């Protein structure tokens, strides 16, 4: 059985991410952990109200669960309610280390203007610490089956060694096509990149893939251009410190490019990670 962690602050945005999760795995035996973290400025100031905060958290989790069961009844799904006073990224880090979490799905508000991060602070911190796949659902994104998955990368990771099992499971489940995109920056592939490309092609050979290269100075411009010409329902990247993902996530210069993430964004950790058979 797959285990999916669903952080929630009880906002419409977080419920939108939960809706996406329930539809993505509607045909799969899945355990969902509804997680509410209470650590915030109010709790620090009014820590004497620990019991009140905890009680309200459990009540709201139960309310969300009732809403889920009414709108998405599914005998294949089971739920666990968790309320904690840790900061969200600390809870994610500890929980993934202590038990097998196959995936985290969370909503993100995204940037409000060009001077901000493309993701909210909680999502950025979660991506940084999560050692399992994390799927960020932009505000307002509606569920569509991921039939076409955009997988941009610089081909600097050894894909002969790295296990893409989770991405493969999504590809198999939805009979999806993987669009492997390399941004060339005007340069030919180096020998190690060519080997990485061949390993990726071999990995997805049975499932259908498209390999493309775009010569652009900006990865984000390349992604925007590719999405204009190709319909994709999910973006996926490996969180490799040697790739461009950190620039994409943490750059303060996002306002200088036209790209904004508007489709679900799956981030895979660099490390090979624990998994259930799904």
C-alpha positions in Angstrom: 0.0 0.0 0.0 1.3 3.4 -0.9 1.6 6.0 1.9 1.1 9.7 1.0 1.6 12.6 3.4 -0.8 15.5 3.0 0.2 18.6 5.0 -2.7 21.0 5.5 -3.4 24.4 7.1 -7.1 24.0 6.4 -7.0 26.6 3.6 -8.7 26.2 0.2 -5.3 25.9 -1.3 -4.3 22.9 0.8 -7.7 21.2 0.2 -7.2 21.7 -3.5 -3.9 19.7 -3.2 -5.8 17.0 -1.2 -8.4 16.8 -4.0 -5.6 16.3 -6.5 -4.1 13.5 -4.4 -7.4 11.7 -4.0 -8.0 11.7 -7.8 -4.5 10.8 -8.7 -4.7 7.6 -6.7 -8.4 6.9 -7.0 -7.7 3.4 -8.3 -4.8 2.6 -5.9 -4.8 1.3 -2.3 -3.4 4.3 -0.5 -2.9 5.4 3.1 -3.2 9.2 3.4 -1.7 11.0 6.4 -3.5 14.3 7.0 -0.9 16.4 8.8 -1.5 19.7 10.6 1.5 21.5 12.2 0.7 24.1 14.8 4.1 25.7 15.3 3.6 29.5 14.6 4.1 32.9 16.2 0.7 32.7 18.1 1.6 29.4 19.7 5.0 30.7 20.9 3.3 33.7 22.5 0.3 31.8 23.9 1.9 28.4 24.6 -0.2 28.1 27.7 -3.1 27.4 25.4 -1.5 24.2 24.2 -4.6 22.1 24.8 -6.9 24.6 23.0 -4.6 24.6 19.9 -4.4 20.8 19.9 -8.2 20.4 20.3 -8.9 22.8 17.5 -6.4 21.1 15.2 -8.0 17.7 15.7 -11.4 19.1 15.2 -10.4 20.7 11.9 -8.6 17.5 10.7 -11.8 15.6 11.5 -13.8 18.2 9.6 -11.5 17.9 6.6 -11.8 14.1 6.8 -15.6 14.2 6.8 -15.5 16.5 3.8 -13.2 14.1 2.0 -15.2 11.0 2.7 -18.4 12.8 1.5 -16.9 14.1 -1.7 -14.5 11.3 -2.5 -15.8 8.0 -1.0 -13.3 5.3 -1.8 -12.9 1.9 -0.2 -9.3 1.8 -1.4 -8.3 4.7 0.8 -7.6 4.9 4.5 -6.6 7.9 6.6 -4.6 8.9 9.6 -4.9 12.2 11.3 -1.8 13.8 12.8 -1.4 17.1 14.7 2.0 18.2 15.8 3.7 21.3 17.2 6.8 20.9 15.1 7.6 23.2 12.2 6.4 21.7 9.0 9.8 21.1 7.4 11.0 19.5 10.7 8.0 17.2 10.8 8.5 16.2 7.2 12.2 15.5 7.8 11.6 13.4 10.9 8.6 11.5 9.6 10.3 10.5 6.3 13.3 9.3 8.3 11.2 7.3 10.7 8.8 5.6 8.3 8.2 4.9 4.7 6.5 7.9 3.0 6.2 7.3 -0.7 5.1 10.8 -1.6 4.3 14.2 -0.1 1.6 16.3 -1.8 1.1 19.9 -0.7 -0.4 23.0 -2.1 1.6 26.1 -2.8 0.5 29.7 -3.3 3.5 30.6 -5.5 4.9 34.0 -6.0 2.6 37.1 -5.5 5.0 39.3 -7.5 8.3 39.0 -9.2 10.4 39.8 -6.1 9.3 36.6 -4.3 10.0 32.9 -4.6 8.0 31.0 -7.2 6.9 28.8 -4.3 5.7 29.7 -0.8 8.3 29.4 2.0 6.8 26.2 3.5 7.0 24.4 0.1 10.6 25.5 -0.5 11.7 24.3 3.0 9.8 21.0 2.5 11.5 20.4 -0.9 14.9 21.1 0.6 14.6 18.6 3.5 12.3 15.9 1.9 14.2 12.7 1.1 11.2 11.3 -0.8 9.3 12.5 -3.8 7.3 15.7 -3.2 4.5 16.9 -5.5 3.7 20.6 -5.3 0.2 21.7 -6.5 0.0 25.3 -7.6 -3.0 27.3 -6.4 -5.9 27.0 -8.8 -4.5 23.9 -10.5 -7.2 21.4 -11.4 -6.7 17.7 -11.7 -5.8 16.3 -15.1 -4.5 12.8 -15.7 -0.7 13.1 -16.2 -0.6 11.7 -19.8 2.4 13.9 -20.7 5.2 14.5 -18.2 7.9 17.1 -18.8 11.3 15.9 -17.4 13.9 18.6 -18.0 17.4 17.9 -16.8 21.0 18.6 -17.6 21.9 14.9 -17.9 24.6 15.2 -15.2 23.1 12.6 -13.0 24.1 8.9 -13.5 20.7 7.5 -14.5 22.3 4.1 -14.8 22.5 4.1 -11.0 19.6 6.4 -10.0 16.3 4.6 -9.5 13.4 6.5 -11.1 10.9 4.0 -9.7 8.3 6.5 -8.5 8.2 8.4 -11.8 8.0 5.0 -13.6 5.0 4.0 -11.4 3.2 7.2 -12.5 4.1 6.5 -16.2 2.8 3.0 -15.9 -0.4 3.9 -14.1 -1.5 6.5 -16.6 0.3 5.1 -19.7 2.0 8.5 -19.9 4.7 9.7 -22.2 7.8 11.3 -20.8 9.2 14.4 -22.5 12.9 14.5 -21.7 14.2 18.0 -22.3 17.8 19.2 -22.3 18.6 22.9 -22.5 21.9 23.0 -24.5 23.1 26.6 -23.9 24.7 26.2 -27.3 26.9 23.3 -26.3 27.1 19.7 -27.5 26.6 16.9 -25.0 29.7 15.8 -23.1 30.5 12.1 -22.9 29.0 11.6 -19.5 25.8 13.5 -20.6 25.5 11.2 -23.6 25.7 8.2 -21.4 23.1 9.7 -19.1 20.9 10.3 -22.1 21.2 6.7 -23.3 20.4 5.4 -19.8 17.3 7.5 -19.6 16.2 6.4 -23.1 16.7 2.8 -22.1 14.8 3.3 -18.9 11.7 4.6 -20.6 12.0 2.7 -23.8 9.0 0.5 -23.0 6.7 3.3 -22.0 7.2 6.0 -24.7 9.3 9.1 -24.5 10.3 12.1 -26.5 13.8 13.5 -26.3 14.4 17.2 -27.2 17.0 19.8 -26.9 16.4 23.6 -26.8 19.2 26.1 -27.2 18.4 28.9 -24.7 20.3 31.0 -22.2 17.5 30.4 -19.5 16.1 27.1 -18.4 12.9 28.7 -17.3 12.5 30.4 -20.8 13.0 27.0 -22.4 10.4 25.4 -20.2 7.9 28.1 -21.0 8.6 27.8 -24.8 8.2 24.0 -24.6 4.9 24.1 -22.8 3.5 26.6 -25.4 4.1 24.0 -28.1 3.4 20.8 -26.1 0.6 20.0 -23.7 2.0 18.6 -20.4 0.2 17.9 -17.2 3.1 17.4 -14.8 6.6 18.8 -14.4 9.3 16.6 -12.8 12.9 17.3 -11.8 15.5 15.6 -9.7 16.8 17.7 -6.7 20.4 17.4 -7.7 22.7 20.1 -6.2 24.6 20.1 -9.5 21.6 20.8 -11.6 19.5 24.0 -12.2 16.7 23.1 -9.8 18.1 25.2 -6.9 18.3 28.2 -9.1 14.7 27.6 -10.2 13.5 27.2 -6.6 15.5 29.7 -4.7 16.6 32.5 -7.1 15.6 36.0 -6.1 15.6 37.0 -9.8 12.5 35.1 -10.8 10.9 38.4 -12.0 13.4 38.5 -14.8 12.0 35.5 -16.5 8.5 34.9 -17.8 8.1 31.4 -16.5 5.9 30.5 -13.6 5.0 26.9 -12.5 1.3 26.4 -13.2 1.1 22.6 -13.3 1.9 20.1 -10.6 5.6 19.9 -10.0 7.1 16.6 -8.8 10.5 16.9 -7.2 12.6 13.7 -6.7 15.4 13.6 -4.2 19.0 12.9 -5.3 19.2 10.0 -3.0 17.6 6.6 -3.8 14.8 6.4 -1.3 12.7 3.9 0.6 9.6 2.7 -1.0 6.6 0.5 -0.7 5.6 -1.9 -3.5 2.9 0.0 -5.3 
